[in-house]
Amino acid sequence: MNNKSMKTKSRIMSIGLCALALGAAVVTQGAAPVITNITMVGATPQFGVQSALGVTNQIQYCTNLNQTNWVVLTNLVVTQSPYWFVDVNAPPAPRRFYRVLALGTNSPVPPVPPDMALIPAGSFTMGDSVDGDTSALPLHTVYVSAFYMDKYLVTKSLWETVYQWAIAHGYSFDNAGSGKGTNHPVQMINWYDCVKWCNARSEQEGRTPAYYTSAGQTTVYRSGQTDVQTNWVKWSSGYRLPTEAEWEKAARGGANGQRFPWGDTISENQANYYGDTGSYSYDLGPNGYNATFATGDQPYTSPVGYFAANGYELYDMAGNVFEWCWDWHGRYSSGSQTDPRGPASGAYRVNRGGCCGSRAINCQAAYRDFDTPYTPYDVEGFRSVLPPGQ
């Protein structure tokens, strides 16, 4: 057992609605965009849509008009009208209803939130060989595609905003989440909570969710404890947890071979951690909990953004609270990799970055921690990432 103690919604301009029932088409017309016709190609539905050029259409479906949640299939920019849409992943069903929303923007998707930073594509050396941490070996070269990452740990305030929307739209969570203040990181949430919250954040903003309950990627993951598999994820869509490789590349801030996001030593002026100068020569202390935040009840978290950012404008990539990642925990490969997503299965999910009760060694960019995905801790939180174009 690990020692953890030591947006703006797009305005809907108009709706076109089509019901597909046993192969028959029923069309309800209104202002553009509108579904004009529908056909079946084998067991696959396709339909035509008329829409203004340059706007973004969001195509959604449901299987029961009495349900309040529609599943987002895709966002697309209209370059010609009319156009055809083919629902290639449609499973066999007696009825399937579609609607098309105009998102009220000329952008392909809602804009990237201002509190996210672009992590550029590129290779880096993953792991560490300096201080004898065998779990961070072997060193290996990893190429990571570009992505956006939250500059700040998800705060209790942001968590609550999305959480309340999610509860009202068919989501359920194992834990409600805690936080010492609205601008402190949310904690006491498990891995499943984080993944479902990312989906809810996507749907709330009109984005295509990333996580689904099967390889068909038709049912959005909204409830229960589902061990989502790699091929159940739309990796180029919506908010999601960072992979372990994405997290470490982001934490290093564009530098290679350093212990911490800013260099090779650590002090309480750089991070919220537990000083232990007698054990680590690179710990400049002082000893004990950071005195600025060691008040009231534990955990002694700090407001997000209190310390300086790293080279990618990311805050708290060392200390404060551990951060859940996507990957199952497992041994590294020695070979070069491109966008690795970790083992196919396991018992523990990775978390990174150390916390307010961690020693210096546990706050290093290469340090790997892990926990069961169903367990919430008071020093574990997360931040989300967003693929480009989403």
Sequence and secondary structure as in RCSB ss.txt:
>XXXX:A:sequence
MNNKSMKTKSRIMSIGLCALALGAAVVTQGAAPVITNITMVGATPQFGVQSALGVTNQIQYCTNLNQTNWVVLTN
LVVTQSPYWFVDVNAPPAPRRFYRVLALGTNSPVPPVPPDMALIPAGSFTMGDSVDGDTSALPLHTVYVSAFYMD
KYLVTKSLWETVYQWAIAHGYSFDNAGSGKGTNHPVQMINWYDCVKWCNARSEQEGRTPAYYTSAGQTTVYRSGQ
TDVQTNWVKWSSGYRLPTEAEWEKAARGGANGQRFPWGDTISENQANYYGDTGSYSYDLGPNGYNATFATGDQPY
TSPVGYFAANGYELYDMAGNVFEWCWDWHGRYSSGSQTDPRGPASGAYRVNRGGCCGSRAINCQAAYRDFDTPYT
PYDVEGFRSVLPPGQ
>XXXX:A:secstr
              EEEEEEETTEEEEE  SSSEEEEEEEETTEEEEEEE  TTSEEEEEEES TT S  EEEEE
EE  SSSEEEE TT    SEEEEEEEE S SSSSS   TTEEEE  EEEEES  SS  GGG S EEEEE  EEEE
SS  BHHHHHHHHHHHHTTT   S   B SSTTSB BS  HHHHHHHHHHHHHHTT   SBBSSTT  SB  SS 
    GGGB TTSS B   HHHHHHHHHTT SS SSSS S B TTT   EE TTT TTB   SEE TTT  SSS  
   TT S   TTS   SSSSSEEEEEEE     SS EES    S  S EEEES  TT  GGGGSTT EEEE TT 
  TTEE   EE TT 
